[in-house]
Structure formats: structure tokens, C-alpha cells
């Protein structure tokens, strides 16, 4: 494969193990950090790793696309690794991207700005009240990192920046679809923890055009979700905040997940369903916030599956349904 025009040759790396090619550090945009610094914010590059299935002449159809964001309480993690040390461990977003590239997807693991970078919040707000942002996990992570407690404004700017970056990554992926032999109408977003919150915020708050959302232990404030789903929500809001379509959602959470995820998930799922959004619910019994792709999972119909299999089956069904007719 030739080096893409947008990326210098020394930034392209290939990995042919398990029939996947990986393009490392592809720049998908630039955005501001150091928002409160005396000289004002400065731009930094936003990057993604693109996992491509090796081309198969026997299967010339366009590939579905998956854009995923890592977890880490908006404070840590990376597009390469967000598998944190814990009792059970978790599967990294990068690993999910490789798995789905093996299945024929073009999968992108994205970098995005984090709270410690002091990011600029952008002009398309998804959070209604910064004081309602849950702090329990953030406080634990900041303590691990040796950081003082964050203000609500700091957290708000980080979450807003992340959703802006996810939206930019999706727009870039759509622009690159032809080069990657992919179908932009069959594009899903997702992530784990903070990455899942970012995918949900981008899909329902930023107006990005996607077919599906995979939320692995995601969260949305129910007040924000009601506002995003309201029929008249465009009044007085940025035009970009009106979604082109409402994507289907796979909402996965664990029995002993973070307190605010356990509390908010039932109402969030019901709000989506009441608004006509397909929202499939999957529970990971006996697990905490961190769980592996192979963890046992229970679907809404009571069938036993795994987290990985539930994501695979959901995307196969939704993205096939959205594929243009031959």
C-alpha cells in the first residue's frame, strides 16, 4: 500500500500479524490545549491508529468502519493502550480495533485531548451543567496520578474537548473512506468508559452522522440525554448539534460497575427506546468496571454470550441493515 498523501512515510508502520495492517499516528486534526495559559491555547496534533484488513480480491465489497476512543476518566490512557491494572483487567480499545479489523472492518483507535492538557472546550456544548459531572472515578484517578482535585470547569472542558475530537475523527474517517476501501454509510463509533461517554456525546450531541454506537461502560447524564433527544432541541443551539440520524446503540455495563453508571444506565436506555432509538442492553454479571472482551455477558433476552460476541453480532446486524442496496 502506498503512503497516504496526508501522512509522511516515516509515520507509516505496518503490522502483518494476524492479517491486519496498522497505520500508526495518522493525523486527523489539530486542536487547542493550554486553554488557561497566559499566552492562550496552542494547537496540538490529534492522531489515530488505523487498523486495516488485508485486501482480499475475492471480497471486493466496501468495508464497514469503526471509530473507537480509549478509557481513563478523561485523564489517562492512550490509543495504544487503556488496559489498566485491576483485579480483572480489561481489553484495550486497540485490541478491539485489531479484532474487528480481522473481521473485515476498517477500525480506528483515536487519540483525544485529556483534562491534564487543559484543552479548549470548543463551541458545541454537550454538557448542560458542569456541576452534575460525576466525580467518583475522576477523584480516584487523579489521586493515582498525584493530581489535586479537579474543578467542575476543568472536567467540563475535558469532556467537551473529547467529544469535539471524536467528531473530528469521524469526519476525517468519512473523508478517507474511499482510500481505505470503506463505506462511510456503515460507520459506527464506540469506546470504553470515558471513550464510551465520548462516543455517546458525539453521536447524540455533536450531530455526527453514524449508524451505531458501542458503549462499553458508558454514561450520559439523563438531563443532557433528554435535551439531546428533544424534538425541538435545535432552537437556540448550534446547527451542528442536530444529529443527521439517530444511531442504534449497544449499551454494555457490568453488575458492579461505577456507581453513576449503575444508577443512570436503566433510565438512559429507556430514554433512548422511548425516543424510537434501538438500544440493545447487555449486562456483565459479577464484574466491576474493568472486564475483558471474553467476559460472560447476558443479553436482554436472557441469552448468555460474551462482551466481544455481543458487539460483533450487534454491528453485523446494524451495519448490514444500513448497507446500500446492491
Secondary structure, 3 states (H helix, E strand, C coil): CCCCCCCCHHHCCCCCHHHEEEEEEEEEEEEEECCCCCCCCEEEEEEEEEEEECCCCCCCCCEEEEEEECCCCCCCCCCCCCCCCCCCCCCCHHHHHHHHHHCCCEEEEECCCCHHHCCCCCCCCCCCCHHHCCCHHHHHHHHHCCCCCCCHHHHHHHHHHHHHHHHHHHHHHHHCCCCCCEEEEEEEEEEECHHHHHHHHHHHHCCCCCCEEEEECCCCCHHHHHHHHCCCCCCCCCHHHCCCCCCEEEEEEECCCCHHHHHHHHHHHHHHHHCCCCEEEEEECCCCCCCCCCCEEEECCCCEEEHHHHHHHHHHHHHHHCCCCC
